[in-house]
Amino acid sequence: MAKKRNYRSFRDVEEDYFHNHPEEIATYIDEIFDDYAQDGNSAALLASLRVIAKVKGITNLAQATGMTRQGIQHALSSKGNPRFDNVNAIMHALGYRLTPEPINNINGA
């Protein structure tokens, strides 16, 4: 009988990668927000932020944001619908801020 293989999920691989390459997190965050600006897929954005939150430590983020661990996990879940101030607090705790950026060539401008 063949031995059953245990496969890791993509998110587990991603999390391990960022644990070993924390210098890549800033580029990754830029990319996930660029993707979100293009496709509006908030579930993908939240899932990616959840990976970074796990790498940085959910407990540390909870302390820095004043949210509970469960609150952060729920806000960044695929079923989460976080308030803007929660996302802003999480981004600040990760060391980032949300800033507007002009979109080129909108309405012929």
N, CA, C and O of each residue as an XYZ file, in Angstrom:
436
protein
N       0.847     -1.177      0.000
C       0.000      0.000      0.000
C       0.896      1.245      0.000
O       1.889      1.314      0.724
N       0.526      2.208     -0.815
C       1.317      3.431     -0.932
C       1.163      4.282      0.321
O       0.093      4.374      0.923
N       2.253      4.884      0.674
C       2.247      5.761      1.838
C       1.566      7.081      1.484
O       1.856      7.677      0.447
N       0.674      7.525      2.334
C      -0.046      8.771      2.097
C       0.901      9.951      2.301
O       1.619     10.023      3.299
N       0.892     10.871      1.343
C       1.746     12.054      1.441
C       0.972     13.203      2.067
O      -0.212     13.399      1.795
N       1.652     13.941      2.891
C       1.074     15.148      3.466
C       1.637     16.346      2.723
O       2.837     16.614      2.767
N       0.759     17.058      2.042
C       1.173     18.228      1.286
C       0.892     19.491      2.089
O      -0.101     19.587      2.810
N       1.775     20.433      1.946
C       1.589     21.730      2.601
C       0.764     22.632      1.698
O       0.831     22.532      0.473
N      -0.005     23.502      2.306
C      -0.790     24.446      1.516
C       0.134     25.543      0.992
O       1.230     25.763      1.508
N      -0.340     26.218     -0.039
C       0.433     27.328     -0.599
C       0.672     28.397      0.463
O       1.762     28.963      0.543
N      -0.345     28.674      1.279
C      -0.196     29.699      2.319
C       0.874     29.302      3.336
O       1.598     30.166      3.831
N       0.987     28.017      3.654
C       2.040     27.552      4.570
C       3.425     27.770      3.957
O       4.361     28.188      4.639
N       3.537     27.485      2.675
C       4.810     27.688      1.980
C       5.151     29.171      1.950
O       6.294     29.564      2.184
N       4.145     29.988      1.658
C       4.326     31.443      1.630
C       4.791     31.960      2.992
O       5.730     32.750      3.083
N       4.125     31.506      4.031
C       4.476     31.933      5.393
C       5.921     31.555      5.727
O       6.664     32.374      6.267
N       6.320     30.333      5.413
C       7.702     29.910      5.648
C       8.682     30.770      4.871
O       9.736     31.143      5.385
N       8.330     31.084      3.627
C       9.211     31.903      2.799
C       9.460     33.265      3.461
O      10.603     33.712      3.558
N       8.392     33.915      3.910
C       8.555     35.247      4.496
C       9.214     35.204      5.872
O       9.836     36.184      6.283
N       9.091     34.103      6.582
C       9.855     33.940      7.826
C      11.345     33.942      7.511
O      12.146     34.514      8.251
N      11.710     33.295      6.402
C      13.108     33.180      6.017
C      13.623     34.355      5.186
O      14.833     34.538      5.053
N      12.708     35.151      4.627
C      13.082     36.286      3.786
C      12.255     37.526      4.158
O      11.497     38.026      3.327
N      12.387     38.022      5.377
C      11.564     39.172      5.790
C      11.815     40.429      4.961
O      10.966     41.319      4.914
N      12.963     40.506      4.315
C      13.268     41.668      3.483
C      12.371     41.728      2.241
O      12.323     42.759      1.570
N      11.670     40.651      1.929
C      10.786     40.592      0.766
C       9.359     41.056      1.083
O       8.543     41.207      0.174
N       9.060     41.279      2.348
C       7.687     41.610      2.744
C       7.220     42.927      2.139
O       6.087     43.012      1.667
N       8.055     43.943      2.141
C       7.653     45.258      1.610
C       7.257     45.158      0.140
O       6.242     45.719     -0.271
N       8.045     44.454     -0.643
C       7.734     44.277     -2.063
C       6.427     43.513     -2.227
O       5.605     43.847     -3.080
N       6.242     42.483     -1.400
C       5.024     41.683     -1.460
C       3.795     42.541     -1.142
O       2.774     42.440     -1.823
N       3.893     43.368     -0.129
C       2.761     44.231      0.226
C       2.441     45.189     -0.913
O       1.270     45.403     -1.227
N       3.457     45.765     -1.532
C       3.218     46.625     -2.702
C       2.479     45.850     -3.792
O       1.528     46.358     -4.384
N       2.918     44.626     -4.053
C       2.312     43.812     -5.107
C       0.872     43.440     -4.805
O       0.022     43.487     -5.694
N       0.582     43.069     -3.557
C      -0.799     42.658     -3.261
C      -1.754     43.842     -3.327
O      -2.911     43.680     -3.713
N      -1.283     45.035     -2.956
C      -2.144     46.210     -3.082
C      -2.283     46.640     -4.540
O      -3.344     47.124     -4.934
N      -1.241     46.475     -5.345
C      -1.354     46.732     -6.783
C      -2.365     45.778     -7.411
O      -3.200     46.193     -8.214
N      -2.287     44.499     -7.043
C      -3.249     43.518     -7.556
C      -4.666     43.892     -7.148
O      -5.593     43.813     -7.954
N      -4.831     44.296     -5.898
C      -6.161     44.680     -5.413
C      -6.688     45.893     -6.185
O      -7.875     45.958     -6.507
N      -5.813     46.845     -6.478
C      -6.230     48.027     -7.240
C      -6.703     47.635     -8.638
O      -7.568     48.300     -9.209
N      -6.141     46.556     -9.192
C      -6.520     46.099    -10.526
C      -7.798     45.262    -10.528
O      -8.679     45.456    -11.367
N      -7.889     44.319     -9.569
C      -8.998     43.358     -9.642
C     -10.059     43.510     -8.554
O     -11.133     42.918     -8.660
N      -9.778     44.291     -7.510
C     -10.758     44.500     -6.447
C     -11.067     43.263     -5.630
O     -12.092     43.218     -4.950
N     -10.206     42.255     -5.681
C     -10.441     41.007     -4.963
C     -10.008     41.165     -3.505
O      -8.855     40.912     -3.158
N     -10.943     41.585     -2.662
C     -10.614     41.839     -1.259
C     -10.285     40.553     -0.509
O      -9.476     40.580      0.419
N     -10.887     39.431     -0.885
C     -10.584     38.159     -0.210
C      -9.122     37.783     -0.419
O      -8.468     37.318      0.514
N      -8.603     37.976     -1.625
C      -7.190     37.671     -1.901
C      -6.279     38.616     -1.134
O      -5.255     38.193     -0.597
N      -6.643     39.888     -1.079
C      -5.842     40.869     -0.329
C      -5.796     40.496      1.146
O      -4.724     40.494      1.751
N      -6.945     40.184      1.728
C      -6.999     39.838      3.143
C      -6.232     38.550      3.432
O      -5.560     38.450      4.458
N      -6.325     37.566      2.540
C      -5.589     36.314      2.729
C      -4.083     36.570      2.717
O      -3.343     35.990      3.512
N      -3.642     37.427      1.826
C      -2.217     37.753      1.756
C      -1.769     38.536      2.990
O      -0.684     38.297      3.519
N      -2.597     39.460      3.442
C      -2.267     40.198      4.669
C      -2.255     39.265      5.878
O      -1.476     39.464      6.811
N      -3.110     38.254      5.863
C      -3.133     37.279      6.950
C      -1.808     36.510      7.021
O      -1.319     36.224      8.114
N      -1.234     36.179      5.881
C       0.070     35.510      5.851
C       1.123     36.389      6.513
O       1.900     35.916      7.343
N       1.149     37.663      6.150
C       2.133     38.584      6.722
C       1.873     38.779      8.208
O       2.817     38.862      8.995
N       0.604     38.853      8.602
C       0.267     38.993     10.018
C       0.775     37.800     10.816
O       1.277     37.963     11.928
N       0.647     36.599     10.250
C       1.149     35.407     10.940
C       2.668     35.454     11.064
O       3.221     35.077     12.097
N       3.336     35.912     10.021
C       4.797     36.008     10.054
C       5.237     37.005     11.129
O       6.187     36.750     11.870
N       4.544     38.132     11.206
C       4.891     39.165     12.183
C       4.429     38.807     13.592
O       4.955     39.328     14.576
N       3.447     37.919     13.683
C       2.933     37.482     14.977
C       1.593     38.126     15.291
O       1.510     39.333     15.522
N       0.558     37.319     15.298
C      -0.803     37.820     15.566
C      -0.874     38.465     16.950
O      -1.522     39.499     17.118
N      -0.218     37.869     17.935
C      -0.248     38.422     19.290
C       0.386     39.806     19.320
O      -0.142     40.723     19.949
N       1.514     39.956     18.643
C       2.176     41.265     18.575
C       1.274     42.298     17.913
O       1.180     43.436     18.375
N       0.613     41.902     16.835
C      -0.293     42.830     16.148
C      -1.481     43.192     17.026
O      -1.920     44.342     17.042
N      -2.000     42.215     17.752
C      -3.137     42.472     18.642
C      -2.749     43.517     19.688
O      -3.515     44.439     19.965
N      -1.574     43.370     20.257
C      -1.122     44.341     21.259
C      -0.931     45.722     20.642
O      -1.297     46.729     21.249
N      -0.363     45.776     19.445
C      -0.087     47.056     18.799
C      -1.354     47.762     18.317
O      -1.399     48.991     18.269
N      -2.377     46.993     17.962
C      -3.602     47.587     17.421
C      -4.679     47.820     18.464
O      -5.595     48.615     18.252
N      -4.571     47.126     19.596
C      -5.642     47.193     20.584
C      -6.792     46.264     20.238
O      -7.831     46.284     20.898
N      -6.613     45.452     19.211
C      -7.621     44.471     18.825
C      -7.288     43.150     19.516
O      -6.186     42.975     20.036
N      -8.228     42.241     19.518
C      -7.951     40.907     20.040
C      -7.338     40.066     18.925
O      -7.434     40.407     17.746
N      -6.707     38.962     19.317
C      -6.177     38.029     18.317
C      -7.301     37.549     17.403
O      -7.145     37.482     16.184
N      -8.437     37.218     18.018
C      -9.581     36.736     17.249
C     -10.106     37.828     16.314
O     -10.529     37.549     15.192
N     -10.074     39.068     16.789
C     -10.521     40.188     15.959
C      -9.657     40.356     14.721
O     -10.166     40.595     13.626
N      -8.352     40.231     14.899
C      -7.439     40.323     13.749
C      -7.655     39.148     12.814
O      -7.741     39.326     11.599
N      -7.743     37.951     13.371
C      -7.943     36.774     12.534
C      -9.256     36.857     11.763
O      -9.316     36.486     10.591
N     -10.306     37.344     12.419
C     -11.596     37.485     11.735
C     -11.524     38.565     10.663
O     -12.019     38.365      9.554
N     -10.915     39.703     10.977
C     -10.816     40.799     10.015
C     -10.067     40.370      8.757
O     -10.389     40.818      7.656
N      -9.067     39.501      8.919
C      -8.258     39.074      7.787
C      -8.692     37.725      7.216
O      -7.983     37.135      6.400
N      -9.855     37.242      7.644
C     -10.348     35.966      7.121
C     -11.039     36.193      5.778
O     -11.386     37.321      5.426
N     -11.230     35.116      5.045
C     -11.885     35.227      3.739
C     -13.335     35.681      3.890
O     -13.909     36.235      2.952
N     -13.927     35.455      5.048
C     -15.303     35.890      5.299
C     -15.349     37.220      6.045
O     -16.421     37.749      6.339
N     -14.175     37.742      6.340
C     -14.106     39.001      7.074
C     -14.533     40.169      6.212
O     -14.356     40.157      4.994
N     -15.080     41.148      6.837
C     -15.443     42.397      6.179
C     -14.967     43.509      7.114
O     -15.775     44.189      7.746
N     -13.641     43.685      7.194
C     -13.104     44.587      8.212
C     -13.447     46.042      7.953
O     -13.568     46.486      6.811
N     -13.596     46.754      9.028
C     -13.783     48.199      8.931
C     -12.467     48.811      8.471
O     -11.391     48.257      8.695
N     -12.577     49.948      7.834
C     -11.402     50.645      7.329
C     -10.419     50.948      8.452
O      -9.210     50.806      8.269
N     -10.922     51.365      9.617
C     -10.019     51.699     10.720
C      -9.278     50.469     11.233
O      -8.155     50.592     11.722
N      -9.885     49.279     11.132
C      -9.186     48.048     11.530
C      -8.052     47.730     10.559
O      -6.948     47.384     10.979
N      -8.330     47.847      9.259
C      -7.279     47.601      8.265
C      -6.153     48.612      8.459
O      -4.976     48.255      8.403
N      -6.510     49.858      8.684
C      -5.510     50.900      8.904
C      -4.660     50.587     10.137
O      -3.438     50.738     10.097
N      -5.289     50.155     11.225
C      -4.555     49.814     12.447
C      -3.621     48.626     12.221
O      -2.490     48.618     12.705
N      -4.098     47.633     11.488
C      -3.265     46.463     11.193
C      -2.077     46.870     10.333
O      -0.949     46.445     10.585
N      -2.326     47.692      9.320
C      -1.224     48.150      8.464
C      -0.204     48.951      9.263
O       0.999     48.786      9.063
N      -0.666     49.818     10.168
C       0.256     50.577     11.023
C       1.087     49.633     11.891
O       2.292     49.830     12.050
N       0.448     48.619     12.447
C       1.160     47.655     13.291
C       2.194     46.868     12.488
O       3.205     46.426     13.034
N       1.939     46.694     11.192
C       2.902     46.024     10.318
C       4.017     46.973      9.871
O       5.008     46.549      9.275
N       3.838     48.258     10.168
C       4.858     49.247      9.805
C       4.572     49.972      8.502
O       5.491     50.497      7.873
N       3.309     50.008      8.086
C       2.925     50.651      6.830
C       1.774     51.611      7.065
O       1.105     51.564      8.098
N       1.554     52.483      6.090
C       0.392     53.349      6.143
C      -0.323     53.276      4.805
O       0.284     53.025      3.764
N      -1.589     53.496      4.861
C      -2.394     53.521      3.642
C      -2.345     54.938      3.090
O      -2.704     55.895      3.777
N      -1.906     55.061      1.865
C      -1.802     56.385      1.250
C      -2.412     56.352     -0.142
O      -2.306     55.347     -0.845
N      -3.048     57.442     -0.540
C      -3.605     57.485     -1.889
C      -2.489     57.674     -2.917
O      -1.463     58.303     -2.657
N      -2.730     57.111     -4.071
C      -1.792     57.257     -5.180
C      -2.612     57.572     -6.416
O      -3.598     56.888     -6.689
N      -2.226     58.595     -7.171
C      -3.000     58.939     -8.365
C      -2.993     57.803     -9.385
O      -2.004     57.088     -9.552
N      -4.122     57.666    -10.053
C      -4.227     56.690    -11.129
C      -4.042     57.452    -12.431
O      -4.760     58.415    -12.700
N      -3.088     57.026    -13.230
C      -2.826     57.686    -14.514
C      -3.903     57.351    -15.524
O      -4.441     56.243    -15.545
N      -4.204     58.323    -16.353
C      -5.132     58.165    -17.475
C      -6.541     57.781    -17.060
O      -7.200     57.008    -17.755
N      -7.011     58.308    -15.941
C      -8.406     58.079    -15.538
C      -9.245     59.161    -16.207
O      -8.929     60.347    -16.104
N     -10.286     58.768    -16.876
C     -11.196     59.696    -17.561
C     -10.462     60.637    -18.496
O     -10.798     61.818    -18.583
N      -9.470     60.124    -19.190
C      -8.748     60.920    -20.169
C      -7.798     61.938    -19.583
O      -7.268     62.772    -20.317
N      -7.566     61.895    -18.286
C      -6.678     62.890    -17.656
C      -5.226     62.558    -17.894
O      -4.344     63.285    -17.437
